[in-house]
Amino acid sequence: MAFRLAADSVLLLHLAFIAFVLAGGLLALRWRWAPLLHLPAAAWGVFIELSGRICPLTPLENLLRARAGEVGYAGGFVEHYLLALIYPEGITQGVQGVLAGIVLGVNAGVYAWVWRRRSRSRR
């Protein structure tokens, strides 16, 4: 039971991290220091997608699931949990490139908006 709870906690942490990578730039509207945490996280997300590597949280979740007597999964977190909804055939390098582009595009837009908003408030 404890290993399953730990695996589910890693799953929730992974989802939270992905949400932070995608939209964490919005926290810069509230806290000026937020980009110091967000930009490295976003860079890590882009690196993982472009390199085709698996986030270290995925093997950790699989290990905990195995210790709980459950079956882990092959591939990465995004492929297993998210892409099954969008791309039933699975993930490819091209899809990972698109995901990295989405991360970059969303964050560029968010930071441009934050910058414009701060510029206006200074005037």
All heavy atoms as an XYZ file, in Angstrom:
956
protein
N       0.817     -1.204      0.000
C       0.000      0.000      0.000
C       0.862      1.270      0.000
O       0.572      2.211     -0.721
C      -0.927     -0.049      1.228
C      -1.773      1.153      1.404
S      -3.106      1.166      0.219
C      -4.060      2.495      0.821
N       1.931      1.260      0.789
C       2.793      2.446      0.872
C       3.503      2.700     -0.462
O       3.651      3.858     -0.877
C       3.809      2.290      1.995
N       3.944      1.613     -1.134
C       4.625      1.798     -2.417
C       3.661      2.314     -3.480
O       4.031      3.120     -4.322
C       5.282      0.492     -2.869
C       6.535      0.160     -2.100
C       6.593     -0.985     -1.328
C       7.640      0.984     -2.146
C       7.743     -1.298     -0.625
C       8.794      0.685     -1.449
C       8.844     -0.464     -0.677
N       2.430      1.843     -3.444
C       1.441      2.334     -4.416
C       1.147      3.809     -4.176
O       1.059      4.595     -5.115
C       0.152      1.527     -4.337
C      -0.859      2.015     -5.358
C      -2.023      1.049     -5.517
N      -2.806      1.438     -6.649
C      -3.961      2.110     -6.555
N      -4.443      2.437     -5.382
N      -4.626      2.438     -7.637
N       1.009      4.190     -2.929
C       0.782      5.591     -2.586
C       1.972      6.447     -3.025
O       1.799      7.538     -3.575
C       0.540      5.737     -1.084
C       0.225      7.127     -0.568
C      -1.041      7.668     -1.212
C       0.069      7.093      0.939
N       3.181      5.929     -2.830
C       4.378      6.662     -3.257
C       4.411      6.790     -4.781
O       4.743      7.857     -5.312
C       5.632      5.957     -2.744
N       4.057      5.714     -5.491
C       4.030      5.763     -6.964
C       2.988      6.767     -7.445
O       3.247      7.536     -8.384
C       3.741      4.377     -7.536
N       1.828      6.772     -6.825
C       0.795      7.743     -7.199
C       1.246      9.171     -6.896
O       0.934     10.100     -7.636
C      -0.514      7.430     -6.475
C      -1.181      6.164     -6.997
O      -0.804      5.687     -8.090
O      -2.073      5.640     -6.297
N       1.998      9.332     -5.810
C       2.525     10.662     -5.477
C       3.525     11.127     -6.524
O       3.538     12.304     -6.904
C       3.180     10.639     -4.094
O       2.229     10.352     -3.103
N       4.372     10.208     -6.998
C       5.328     10.553     -8.058
C       4.562     10.931     -9.322
O       4.929     11.880    -10.021
C       6.312      9.392     -8.310
C       7.147      9.644     -9.563
C       7.223      9.205     -7.106
N       3.489     10.200     -9.623
C       2.654     10.521    -10.783
C       2.105     11.941    -10.670
O       2.186     12.726    -11.617
C       1.504      9.519    -10.888
C       0.382      9.860    -11.868
C       0.881      9.801    -13.296
C      -0.780      8.924    -11.676
N       1.578     12.293     -9.511
C       1.035     13.646     -9.310
C       2.136     14.701     -9.386
O       1.930     15.780     -9.958
C       0.297     13.727     -7.980
C      -0.989     12.915     -7.903
C      -1.559     12.964     -6.497
C      -2.010     13.400     -8.913
N       3.302     14.396     -8.844
C       4.434     15.314     -8.930
C       4.834     15.523    -10.389
O       5.106     16.653    -10.813
C       5.615     14.769     -8.129
C       6.922     15.554     -8.223
C       6.764     16.933     -7.598
C       8.039     14.789     -7.550
N       4.831     14.447    -11.152
C       5.175     14.526    -12.570
C       4.179     15.402    -13.329
O       4.568     16.254    -14.129
C       5.190     13.110    -13.155
C       6.211     12.899    -14.212
N       6.681     11.660    -14.533
C       6.845     13.754    -15.051
C       7.565     11.756    -15.498
N       7.677     13.025    -15.841
N       2.901     15.207    -13.067
C       1.880     16.055    -13.694
C       2.049     17.514    -13.306
O       1.944     18.411    -14.151
C       0.482     15.567    -13.320
C      -0.025     14.342    -14.050
C      -1.322     13.844    -13.409
C      -0.240     14.631    -15.511
N       2.313     17.764    -12.027
C       2.513     19.133    -11.562
C       3.733     19.764    -12.231
O       3.701     20.941    -12.610
C       2.656     19.157    -10.043
N       4.799     18.977    -12.392
C       6.001     19.495    -13.035
C       5.724     19.857    -14.489
O       6.155     20.913    -14.968
C       7.150     18.483    -12.938
C       8.431     19.008    -13.511
C       9.215     19.892    -12.785
C       8.847     18.637    -14.777
C      10.394     20.391    -13.318
C      10.022     19.133    -15.318
C      10.802     20.010    -14.581
N       4.987     19.010    -15.186
C       4.650     19.291    -16.583
C       3.804     20.563    -16.682
O       4.036     21.417    -17.539
C       3.949     18.084    -17.232
C       4.954     16.955    -17.426
C       3.308     18.467    -18.565
C       4.346     15.642    -17.837
N       2.845     20.712    -15.786
C       2.028     21.930    -15.771
C       2.902     23.152    -15.489
O       2.729     24.211    -16.106
C       0.921     21.811    -14.729
N       3.856     23.003    -14.569
C       4.771     24.095    -14.245
C       5.643     24.450    -15.449
O       5.866     25.621    -15.750
C       5.631     23.718    -13.038
C       6.594     24.783    -12.611
C       6.134     25.997    -12.113
C       7.957     24.572    -12.682
C       7.018     26.986    -11.705
C       8.849     25.550    -12.280
C       8.379     26.755    -11.789
N       6.128     23.431    -16.166
C       6.941     23.666    -17.355
C       6.139     24.440    -18.401
O       6.639     25.363    -19.028
C       7.469     22.331    -17.931
C       7.973     22.484    -19.352
C       8.582     21.776    -17.041
N       4.881     24.070    -18.578
C       4.053     24.719    -19.593
C       3.602     26.118    -19.201
O       3.598     27.025    -20.022
C       2.826     23.868    -19.897
C       3.051     22.727    -20.861
C       1.816     21.846    -20.930
C       3.406     23.255    -22.235
N       3.192     26.305    -17.959
C       2.541     27.567    -17.598
C       3.169     28.268    -16.395
O       2.632     29.257    -15.920
C       1.065     27.312    -17.320
N       4.308     27.782    -15.943
C       4.937     28.385    -14.770
C       5.357     29.828    -14.954
O       5.515     30.561    -13.986
N       5.517     30.241    -16.202
C       5.870     31.634    -16.459
C       4.823     32.607    -15.956
O       5.130     33.755    -15.646
N       3.591     32.146    -15.849
C       2.530     33.009    -15.323
C       2.782     33.406    -13.871
O       2.295     34.439    -13.415
C       1.171     32.317    -15.448
C       0.673     32.113    -16.873
C      -0.574     31.253    -16.878
C       0.420     33.444    -17.545
N       3.541     32.590    -13.149
C       3.862     32.926    -11.763
C       4.725     34.178    -11.671
O       4.778     34.825    -10.633
C       4.561     31.746    -11.083
C       3.732     30.475    -10.944
C       4.575     29.353    -10.371
C       2.499     30.713    -10.089
N       5.381     34.534    -12.771
C       6.199     35.753    -12.798
C       5.343     37.001    -12.647
O       5.848     38.063    -12.278
C       7.010     35.821    -14.084
N       4.060     36.885    -12.922
C       3.161     38.027    -12.700
C       3.032     38.333    -11.208
O       2.829     39.483    -10.822
C       1.771     37.721    -13.274
C       1.686     37.650    -14.789
C       0.334     37.101    -15.211
C       1.929     39.023    -15.392
N       3.160     37.324    -10.407
C       2.993     37.474     -8.956
C       4.330     37.632     -8.235
O       4.461     38.424     -7.329
C       2.249     36.259     -8.423
C       2.064     36.221     -6.953
C       0.732     36.807     -6.578
N       0.461     36.499     -5.186
C       0.181     37.417     -4.304
N       0.071     38.665     -4.664
N      -0.045     37.084     -3.062
N       5.303     36.800     -8.642
C       6.593     36.780     -7.970
C       7.713     36.982     -8.981
O       7.871     36.206     -9.910
C       6.804     35.442     -7.247
C       5.783     35.170     -6.204
C       5.611     35.834     -5.025
C       4.784     34.149     -6.227
N       4.568     35.289     -4.319
C       4.043     34.247     -5.042
C       4.449     33.156     -7.144
C       2.994     33.401     -4.751
C       3.408     32.308     -6.851
C       2.688     32.444     -5.658
N       8.521     38.003     -8.763
C       9.612     38.313     -9.686
C      10.663     37.205     -9.741
O      11.376     37.078    -10.724
C      10.282     39.635     -9.302
C       9.412     40.817     -9.592
C      10.233     42.099     -9.453
N       9.429     43.239     -9.845
C       9.350     43.695    -11.086
N      10.027     43.127    -12.029
N       8.594     44.734    -11.366
N      10.785     36.424     -8.697
C      11.790     35.363     -8.647
C      11.316     34.080     -9.337
O      12.113     33.160     -9.529
C      12.172     35.051     -7.200
C      10.989     34.782     -6.308
C      10.361     35.678     -5.491
C      10.272     33.552     -6.169
N       9.303     35.084     -4.849
C       9.227     33.775     -5.243
C      10.412     32.287     -6.725
C       8.333     32.776     -4.878
C       9.512     31.291     -6.361
C       8.489     31.548     -5.445
N      10.071     33.986     -9.718
C       9.535     32.761    -10.323
C      10.318     32.300    -11.557
O      10.544     31.096    -11.712
C       8.053     32.927    -10.643
N      10.763     33.207    -12.430
C      11.549     32.729    -13.587
C      12.848     32.019    -13.203
O      13.338     31.179    -13.954
C      11.844     34.011    -14.369
C      10.715     34.918    -14.026
C      10.420     34.626    -12.578
N      13.382     32.320    -12.033
C      14.600     31.638    -11.590
C      14.357     30.142    -11.392
O      15.277     29.338    -11.547
C      15.126     32.256    -10.291
C      15.577     33.711    -10.388
C      15.930     34.252     -9.007
C      16.750     33.837    -11.333
N      13.140     29.773    -11.052
C      12.772     28.358    -10.930
C      12.188     27.818    -12.229
O      12.454     26.681    -12.616
C      11.741     28.173     -9.811
C      12.184     28.515     -8.396
C      11.016     28.385     -7.440
C      13.340     27.631     -7.966
N      11.396     28.643    -12.886
C      10.669     28.166    -14.049
C      11.551     27.946    -15.278
O      11.412     26.935    -15.970
C       9.516     29.116    -14.398
C       8.822     28.690    -15.644
N       8.968     29.368    -16.830
C       8.034     27.625    -15.902
C       8.276     28.736    -17.756
N       7.696     27.676    -17.227
N      12.427     28.881    -15.575
C      13.226     28.766    -16.796
C      14.107     27.507    -16.818
O      14.150     26.817    -17.841
C      14.041     30.035    -17.029
C      13.191     31.243    -17.450
C      14.043     32.505    -17.497
C      12.520     30.996    -18.791
N      14.779     27.141    -15.711
C      15.512     25.864    -15.742
C      14.581     24.657    -15.900
O      14.923     23.692    -16.597
C      16.236     25.821    -14.390
C      16.315     27.234    -13.948
C      15.090     27.909    -14.506
N      13.414     24.715    -15.286
C      12.453     23.611    -15.428
C      11.979     23.504    -16.873
O      11.880     22.399    -17.429
C      11.264     23.818    -14.488
N      11.690     24.638    -17.502
C      11.261     24.629    -18.903
C      12.388     24.134    -19.803
O      12.145     23.362    -20.740
C      10.803     26.025    -19.325
N      13.621     24.539    -19.517
C      14.765     24.064    -20.307
C      14.914     22.549    -20.169
O      15.188     21.854    -21.149
C      16.046     24.775    -19.858
N      14.715     22.031    -18.967
C      14.782     20.586    -18.753
C      13.690     19.882    -19.560
O      13.948     18.872    -20.215
C      14.635     20.250    -17.270
C      14.550     18.784    -17.000
C      13.421     18.070    -16.717
C      15.615     17.837    -17.019
N      13.724     16.745    -16.554
C      15.069     16.573    -16.737
C      16.981     17.942    -17.257
C      15.845     15.422    -16.670
C      17.749     16.779    -17.182
C      17.175     15.548    -16.900
N      12.480     20.415    -19.545
C      11.384     19.819    -20.309
C      11.681     19.786    -21.801
O      11.446     18.776    -22.467
N      12.220     20.870    -22.316
C      12.577     20.921    -23.737
C      13.702     19.931    -24.026
O      13.654     19.190    -25.008
C      12.976     22.356    -24.153
C      13.598     22.377    -25.539
C      11.755     23.267    -24.106
N      14.705     19.879    -23.149
C      15.814     18.946    -23.339
C      15.323     17.498    -23.373
O      15.712     16.721    -24.246
C      16.852     19.114    -22.219
C      17.871     18.014    -22.190
C      18.881     17.960    -23.138
C      17.814     17.028    -21.215
C      19.819     16.936    -23.120
C      18.746     16.003    -21.190
C      19.747     15.958    -22.145
N      14.476     17.124    -22.434
C      13.961     15.751    -22.376
C      13.212     15.420    -23.664
O      13.377     14.344    -24.239
C      13.054     15.557    -21.138
C      13.888     15.535    -19.865
C      12.219     14.300    -21.246
C      14.843     14.366    -19.751
N      12.379     16.343    -24.140
C      11.618     16.080    -25.358
C      12.503     15.995    -26.591
O      12.346     15.105    -27.418
C      10.535     17.138    -25.560
C       9.412     17.070    -24.556
C       8.722     15.729    -24.503
O       8.579     15.061    -25.557
O       8.340     15.312    -23.407
N      13.442     16.910    -26.732
C      14.287     16.924    -27.929
C      15.323     15.801    -27.945
O      15.695     15.318    -29.007
C      14.979     18.276    -28.086
C      14.079     19.445    -28.454
C      14.879     20.730    -28.544
C      13.338     19.177    -29.757
N      15.784     15.387    -26.774
C      16.805     14.344    -26.712
C      16.205     12.942    -26.795
O      16.925     11.976    -27.013
C      17.619     14.474    -25.420
O      16.825     14.133    -24.289
N      14.893     12.835    -26.605
C      14.256     11.521    -26.634
C      14.499     10.719    -25.371
O      14.217      9.523    -25.324
N      15.017     11.349    -24.354
C      15.288     10.664    -23.090
C      14.015     10.575    -22.256
O      13.008     11.191    -22.568
C      16.372     11.395    -22.316
C      17.683     11.357    -23.043
C      18.746     12.053    -22.283
N      19.968     12.020    -23.082
C      21.145     12.292    -22.601
N      21.288     12.637    -21.352
N      22.195     12.236    -23.383
N      14.111      9.837    -21.192
C      12.986      9.660    -20.280
C      13.293     10.423    -18.994
O      14.405     10.333    -18.456
C      12.747      8.170    -19.984
C      12.297      7.464    -21.250
C      11.723      7.987    -18.879
C      12.131      5.966    -21.107
N      12.339     11.150    -18.500
C      12.490     11.878    -17.245
C      12.777     10.883    -16.120
O      12.185      9.802    -16.076
C      11.202     12.655    -16.958
S      11.272     13.578    -15.408
N      13.664     11.219    -15.193
C      13.985     10.311    -14.093
C      12.790      9.957    -13.203
O      12.831      8.952    -12.491
C      15.034     11.075    -13.282
C      15.578     12.102    -14.193
C      14.498     12.421    -15.181
N      11.753     10.745    -13.242
C      10.573     10.406    -12.438
C       9.860      9.168    -12.971
O       9.202      8.452    -12.216
C       9.610     11.594    -12.385
C      10.097     12.809    -11.605
C       9.118     13.966    -11.741
C      10.342     12.480    -10.155
N       9.995      8.883    -14.267
C       9.327      7.718    -14.857
C       9.879      6.406    -14.300
O       9.101      5.571    -13.824
C       9.431      7.758    -16.388
O       8.790      8.947    -16.852
C       8.765      6.549    -17.022
N      11.211      6.181    -14.322
C      11.709      4.944    -13.722
C      11.415      4.848    -12.228
O      11.183      3.752    -11.706
C      13.217      4.984    -13.975
C      13.435      5.988    -15.033
C      12.262      6.923    -14.998
N      11.421      5.979    -11.539
C      11.086      5.972    -10.113
C       9.656      5.494     -9.898
O       9.392      4.644     -9.039
C      11.291      7.357     -9.506
C      10.876      7.512     -8.043
C      11.664      6.561     -7.146
C      11.050      8.960     -7.603
N       8.735      6.023    -10.682
C       7.340      5.583    -10.568
C       7.226      4.094    -10.876
O       6.541      3.350    -10.158
C       6.438      6.378    -11.508
C       4.991      5.949    -11.405
C       4.099      6.513    -12.486
O       4.530      7.401    -13.241
O       2.947      6.042    -12.577
N       7.896      3.631    -11.941
C       7.850      2.219    -12.302
C       8.426      1.330    -11.199
O       7.878      0.258    -10.905
C       8.579      1.961    -13.614
C       7.747      2.352    -14.805
O       6.525      2.291    -14.780
N       8.402      2.771    -15.869
N       9.520      1.751    -10.587
C      10.123      0.996     -9.490
C       9.145      0.870     -8.322
O       8.958     -0.214     -7.766
C      11.419      1.673     -9.039
C      12.069      1.095     -7.787
C      12.624     -0.300     -8.085
C      13.163      2.007     -7.276
N       8.530      1.980     -7.965
C       7.569      1.963     -6.860
C       6.357      1.097     -7.189
O       5.856      0.371     -6.335
C       7.150      3.392     -6.507
C       8.268      4.255     -5.910
C       7.838      5.715     -5.859
C       8.662      3.757     -4.526
N       5.902      1.160     -8.427
C       4.769      0.317     -8.832
C       5.155     -1.167     -8.771
O       4.371     -2.001     -8.337
C       4.276      0.693    -10.221
C       3.675      2.081    -10.260
C       2.537      2.218    -11.230
N       2.063      3.601    -11.197
C       1.219      4.081    -10.293
N       0.744      3.304     -9.369
N       0.851      5.347    -10.329
N       6.363     -1.496     -9.207
C       6.823     -2.889     -9.148
C       6.904     -3.366     -7.701
O       6.495     -4.495     -7.387
C       8.177     -3.016     -9.828
N       7.388     -2.517     -6.818
C       7.471     -2.894     -5.400
C       6.091     -3.042     -4.773
O       5.932     -3.758     -3.797
C       8.295     -1.871     -4.639
C       9.745     -1.912     -5.058
C      10.661     -1.696     -3.912
N      12.031     -1.903     -4.342
C      13.032     -1.140     -3.983
N      12.823     -0.127     -3.182
N      14.236     -1.404     -4.400
N       5.120     -2.360     -5.361
C       3.738     -2.481     -4.872
C       3.034     -3.685     -5.492
O       1.866     -3.935     -5.219
C       2.955     -1.206     -5.177
N       3.749     -4.423     -6.357
C       3.156     -5.592     -6.997
C       2.372     -5.264     -8.253
O       1.649     -6.104     -8.773
N       2.522     -4.049     -8.744
C       1.838     -3.635     -9.968
C       2.803     -3.725    -11.145
O       4.012     -3.876    -10.968
C       1.328     -2.200     -9.832
C       0.289     -2.024     -8.740
C      -0.151     -0.581     -8.576
O       0.346      0.294     -9.311
O      -0.981     -0.333     -7.701
N       2.266     -3.583    -12.324
C       3.083     -3.607    -13.535
C       3.437     -2.177    -13.897
O       2.576     -1.299    -13.924
C       2.306     -4.278    -14.692
C       3.124     -4.246    -15.967
C       1.929     -5.696    -14.317
N       4.714     -1.959    -14.186
C       5.145     -0.649    -14.654
C       4.790     -0.498    -16.126
O       4.001     -1.271    -16.669
N       5.394      0.450    -16.790
C       5.118      0.665    -18.208
C       6.407      0.968    -18.933
O       7.378      1.417    -18.351
C       4.092      1.770    -18.423
C       4.436      3.092    -17.772
C       5.202      4.035    -18.432
C       3.967      3.397    -16.502
C       5.517      5.237    -17.848
C       4.282      4.599    -15.904
C       5.045      5.516    -16.581
O       5.361      6.708    -15.994
N       6.393      0.693    -20.222
C       7.549      0.980    -21.071
C       7.412      2.386    -21.631
O       6.316      2.918    -21.741
C       7.616     -0.039    -22.214
N       8.515      2.986    -21.990
C       8.479      4.325    -22.567
C       8.431      5.386    -21.490
O       8.706      5.136    -20.326
N       8.064      6.574    -21.903
C       8.058      7.706    -20.989
C       6.689      8.040    -20.447
O       5.661      7.530    -20.891
N       6.685      8.926    -19.486
C       5.472      9.380    -18.812
C       4.494      9.993    -19.811
O       3.312      9.667    -19.826
C       5.864     10.424    -17.755
C       4.702     11.066    -17.071
C       4.149     10.490    -15.948
C       4.162     12.253    -17.537
C       3.082     11.090    -15.304
C       3.103     12.852    -16.903
C       2.562     12.265    -15.780
N       4.995     10.902    -20.642
C       4.125     11.585    -21.605
C       3.498     10.566    -22.545
O       2.294     10.596    -22.805
C       4.911     12.666    -22.385
C       4.088     13.240    -23.508
C       5.362     13.766    -21.437
N       4.318      9.639    -23.016
C       3.809      8.604    -23.925
C       2.743      7.748    -23.243
O       1.695      7.471    -23.817
C       4.957      7.720    -24.402
C       4.521      6.597    -25.306
C       5.667      5.690    -25.700
O       6.751      5.789    -25.111
O       5.460      4.879    -26.608
N       2.998      7.351    -22.019
C       2.090      6.428    -21.336
C       0.781      7.098    -20.909
O      -0.299      6.553    -21.112
C       2.779      5.814    -20.120
C       1.934      4.831    -19.386
N       1.662      3.577    -19.893
C       1.281      4.912    -18.210
C       0.892      2.924    -19.050
N       0.643      3.717    -18.018
N       0.873      8.266    -20.300
C      -0.317      8.888    -19.719
C      -1.006      9.904    -20.627
O      -2.220     10.016    -20.624
C       0.027      9.582    -18.397
C       0.290      8.605    -17.281
C       1.567      8.411    -16.795
C      -0.739      7.866    -16.721
C       1.812      7.517    -15.777
C      -0.500      6.970    -15.706
C       0.774      6.800    -15.231
O       1.011      5.911    -14.223
N      -0.227     10.688    -21.347
C      -0.821     11.794    -22.092
C      -1.016     11.512    -23.575
O      -2.058     11.816    -24.127
C       0.032     13.058    -21.917
C       0.215     13.517    -20.471
C       1.109     14.740    -20.415
C      -1.103     13.784    -19.799
N      -0.008     10.945    -24.229
C      -0.124     10.753    -25.664
C      -1.135      9.691    -26.048
O      -1.650      9.705    -27.161
C       1.229     10.428    -26.283
C       2.145     11.621    -26.426
C       3.426     11.226    -27.124
C       1.485     12.758    -27.159
N      -1.422      8.779    -25.136
C      -2.446      7.773    -25.434
C      -3.782      8.454    -25.740
O      -4.577      7.945    -26.529
C      -2.586      6.808    -24.264
N      -3.995      9.612    -25.144
C      -5.227     10.364    -25.403
C      -5.176     11.091    -26.748
O      -6.182     11.223    -27.428
C      -5.458     11.398    -24.298
C      -5.631     10.848    -22.896
C      -5.663     11.982    -21.889
C      -6.886     10.006    -22.804
N      -3.978     11.567    -27.107
C      -3.848     12.396    -28.298
C      -3.332     11.609    -29.499
O      -3.825     11.760    -30.602
C      -2.892     13.578    -28.006
C      -3.409     14.381    -26.817
C      -2.744     14.466    -29.221
C      -2.394     15.354    -26.267
N      -2.324     10.782    -29.270
C      -1.679     10.023    -30.335
C      -1.695      8.531    -29.983
O      -0.725      8.014    -29.430
C      -0.222     10.465    -30.529
C      -0.072     11.925    -30.824
C       0.315     12.821    -29.842
C      -0.318     12.416    -32.096
C       0.455     14.160    -30.112
C      -0.180     13.755    -32.371
C       0.209     14.628    -31.378
O       0.346     15.955    -31.648
N      -2.760      7.826    -30.301
C      -2.857      6.419    -29.910
C      -1.733      5.535    -30.435
O      -1.424      4.512    -29.857
C      -4.197      5.977    -30.498
C      -4.949      7.226    -30.738
C      -3.941      8.296    -30.975
N      -1.070      5.916    -31.507
C      -0.001      5.092    -32.070
C       1.277      5.160    -31.252
O       2.167      4.378    -31.428
C       0.288      5.537    -33.513
C      -0.878      5.371    -34.460
C      -1.272      3.921    -34.628
O      -0.378      3.076    -34.788
O      -2.483      3.654    -34.602
N       1.428      6.122    -30.382
C       2.653      6.255    -29.594
C       3.453      7.464    -30.009
O       3.099      8.203    -30.913
N       4.566      7.632    -29.344
C       5.372      8.824    -29.546
C       6.519      8.554    -30.517
O       7.047      7.464    -30.569
C       5.895      9.345    -28.194
C       6.419     10.756    -28.334
C       6.924      8.408    -27.608
C       6.653     11.433    -27.007
N       6.860      9.564    -31.283
C       8.007      9.506    -32.191
C       8.883     10.720    -31.911
O       8.474     11.639    -31.206
C       7.552      9.546    -33.658
O       6.929     10.823    -33.898
C       6.575      8.430    -33.984
N      10.063     10.738    -32.494
C      10.934     11.904    -32.347
C      10.256     13.155    -32.876
O      10.406     14.235    -32.319
C      12.266     11.681    -33.064
C      13.263     10.856    -32.287
C      13.729     11.539    -31.024
O      13.429     11.067    -29.942
N      14.443     12.625    -31.141
N       9.503     13.015    -33.960
C       8.793     14.167    -34.514
C       7.766     14.720    -33.549
O       7.641     15.938    -33.386
N       7.028     13.838    -32.897
C       6.033     14.270    -31.917
C       6.726     14.942    -30.740
O       6.266     15.969    -30.232
C       5.169     13.077    -31.444
C       4.286     13.461    -30.280
C       4.330     12.541    -32.587
N       7.851     14.377    -30.320
C       8.580     15.000    -29.223
C       9.087     16.383    -29.619
O       9.092     17.299    -28.796
C       9.740     14.106    -28.779
C       9.245     12.901    -27.995
C      10.376     12.044    -27.492
O      11.216     11.615    -28.269
N      10.389     11.800    -26.203
N       9.491     16.554    -30.855
C       9.892     17.876    -31.338
C       8.739     18.867    -31.297
O       8.913     20.023    -30.922
N       7.551     18.394    -31.655
C       6.355     19.238    -31.593
C       6.066     19.629    -30.141
O       5.758     20.790    -29.847
C       5.143     18.533    -32.232
C       3.850     19.263    -31.935
C       5.343     18.402    -33.738
N       6.167     18.668    -29.232
C       5.928     18.966    -27.815
C       6.930     19.985    -27.294
O       6.563     20.903    -26.559
C       5.982     17.678    -26.981
C       4.855     16.689    -27.217
C       5.119     15.396    -26.463
C       3.517     17.271    -26.814
N       8.195     19.841    -27.674
C       9.209     20.818    -27.269
C       8.873     22.197    -27.843
O       9.014     23.213    -27.163
C      10.595     20.368    -27.728
N       8.417     22.228    -29.090
C       8.008     23.492    -29.708
C       6.839     24.133    -28.987
O       6.789     25.351    -28.825
N       5.908     23.305    -28.534
C       4.770     23.827    -27.765
C       5.257     24.450    -26.468
O       4.834     25.547    -26.086
C       3.731     22.721    -27.507
C       3.031     22.353    -28.816
C       2.719     23.136    -26.446
C       2.169     21.096    -28.736
N       6.158     23.749    -25.760
C       6.712     24.289    -24.513
C       7.388     25.626    -24.778
O       7.158     26.609    -24.066
C       7.689     23.289    -23.858
C       8.473     23.946    -22.735
C       6.939     22.074    -23.340
N       8.226     25.682    -25.818
C       8.919     26.927    -26.140
C       7.943     28.030    -26.543
O       8.059     29.169    -26.087
C       9.924     26.694    -27.269
C      11.180     25.921    -26.897
C      11.978     25.572    -28.147
C      12.029     26.716    -25.921
N       6.980     27.705    -27.386
C       6.017     28.699    -27.851
C       5.143     29.243    -26.738
O       4.951     30.466    -26.624
N       4.610     28.352    -25.916
C       3.756     28.793    -24.803
C       4.546     29.689    -23.869
O       4.085     30.761    -23.468
C       3.162     27.577    -24.043
C       2.582     27.990    -22.711
C       2.121     26.872    -24.894
N       5.764     29.266    -23.520
C       6.551     30.057    -22.586
C       7.028     31.367    -23.183
O       7.074     32.381    -22.488
C       7.712     29.227    -22.041
C       7.238     28.261    -20.990
O       6.789     28.675    -19.934
N       7.301     26.985    -21.289
N       7.369     31.390    -24.460
C       7.748     32.653    -25.100
C       6.567     33.625    -25.066
O       6.728     34.807    -24.770
C       8.206     32.410    -26.538
N       5.375     33.122    -25.353
C       4.181     33.959    -25.293
C       3.892     34.466    -23.891
O       3.577     35.647    -23.691
N       4.022     33.601    -22.913
C       3.763     33.991    -21.522
C       4.752     35.050    -21.075
O       4.367     36.072    -20.499
C       3.806     32.758    -20.589
C       3.913     33.166    -19.131
C       2.577     31.885    -20.802
N       6.045     34.818    -21.343
C       7.038     35.798    -20.904
C       6.926     37.103    -21.671
O       7.177     38.174    -21.107
C       8.451     35.217    -20.973
C       8.759     34.374    -19.756
C       8.801     32.990    -19.844
C       8.974     34.964    -18.525
C       9.065     32.207    -18.726
C       9.228     34.204    -17.396
C       9.282     32.821    -17.503
O       9.539     32.070    -16.391
N       6.532     37.082    -22.919
C       6.305     38.328    -23.660
C       5.152     39.101    -23.034
O       5.226     40.325    -22.865
C       6.013     38.025    -25.129
N       4.106     38.392    -22.663
C       2.955     39.028    -22.029
C       3.349     39.607    -20.668
O       2.983     40.739    -20.332
C       1.827     38.008    -21.897
C       0.580     38.548    -21.281
C      -0.170     39.594    -21.713
C      -0.078     38.062    -20.109
N      -1.261     39.782    -20.903
C      -1.223     38.847    -19.906
C       0.187     37.020    -19.234
C      -2.081     38.634    -18.841
C      -0.678     36.810    -18.183
C      -1.797     37.619    -17.995
N       4.104     38.837    -19.863
C       4.552     39.315    -18.552
C       5.417     40.550    -18.728
O       5.254     41.546    -18.017
C       5.329     38.205    -17.801
C       6.069     38.766    -16.590
C       4.387     37.085    -17.382
N       6.336     40.525    -19.686
C       7.226     41.656    -19.919
C       6.441     42.904    -20.314
O       6.684     43.996    -19.807
C       8.244     41.284    -20.992
C       9.224     42.374    -21.258
C      10.272     42.760    -20.495
C       9.211     43.253    -22.381
N      10.931     43.801    -21.067
C      10.295     44.131    -22.230
C       8.392     43.368    -23.500
C      10.575     45.126    -23.151
C       8.687     44.353    -24.413
C       9.763     45.214    -24.238
N       5.479     42.737    -21.248
C       4.650     43.886    -21.664
C       3.847     44.432    -20.496
O       3.723     45.648    -20.322
C       3.703     43.483    -22.792
C       4.344     43.553    -24.141
C       3.321     43.397    -25.262
N       3.827     42.359    -26.146
C       3.241     41.200    -26.382
N       2.087     40.910    -25.855
N       3.787     40.321    -27.177
N       3.300     43.559    -19.713
C       2.473     43.994    -18.577
C       3.314     44.753    -17.554
O       2.886     45.771    -17.023
C       1.823     42.775    -17.944
C       0.756     43.136    -17.003
C      -0.166     41.988    -16.745
N      -1.050     42.415    -15.685
C      -1.574     41.619    -14.809
N      -1.356     40.338    -14.869
N      -2.351     42.093    -13.863
N       4.522     44.262    -17.295
C       5.394     44.956    -16.351
C       5.865     46.287    -16.932
O       6.011     47.269    -16.194
C       6.590     44.087    -15.997
C       6.236     43.017    -15.014
C       7.461     42.386    -14.463
N       7.083     41.380    -13.485
C       7.856     40.376    -13.140
N       9.054     40.241    -13.667
N       7.442     39.509    -12.253
N       6.113     46.319    -18.231
C       6.554     47.575    -18.871
C       5.473     48.635    -18.752
O       5.749     49.799    -18.498
C       6.894     47.339    -20.331
O       7.997     46.504    -20.447
N       4.225     48.229    -18.957
C       3.101     49.191    -18.852
C       2.932     49.697    -17.428
O       2.614     50.852    -17.199
C       1.804     48.528    -19.304
C       1.713     48.383    -20.780
C       0.355     47.824    -21.152
N       0.449     47.141    -22.418
C      -0.266     46.107    -22.786
N      -1.179     45.630    -21.967
N      -0.104     45.544    -23.955
N       3.107     48.814    -16.449
C       2.894     49.218    -15.058
C       3.983     50.152    -14.564
O       3.771     50.911    -13.634
C       2.796     47.991    -14.149
O       4.040     47.333    -14.071
N       5.149     50.136    -15.192
C       6.240     51.035    -14.804
C       6.024     52.447    -15.335
O       6.587     53.394    -14.832
C       7.580     50.508    -15.312
C       8.030     49.297    -14.553
C       9.384     48.850    -15.046
N       9.720     47.593    -14.406
C      10.469     46.668    -14.949
N      10.962     46.833    -16.158
N      10.733     45.562    -14.315
N       5.229     52.578    -16.399
C       5.014     53.900    -17.011
C       4.063     54.722    -16.253
O       3.320     54.769    -15.526
C       4.496     53.748    -18.432
C       5.537     53.216    -19.334
C       4.981     53.119    -20.722
N       5.678     52.049    -21.432
C       5.269     51.498    -22.519
N       4.131     51.861    -23.061
N       5.951     50.566    -23.105
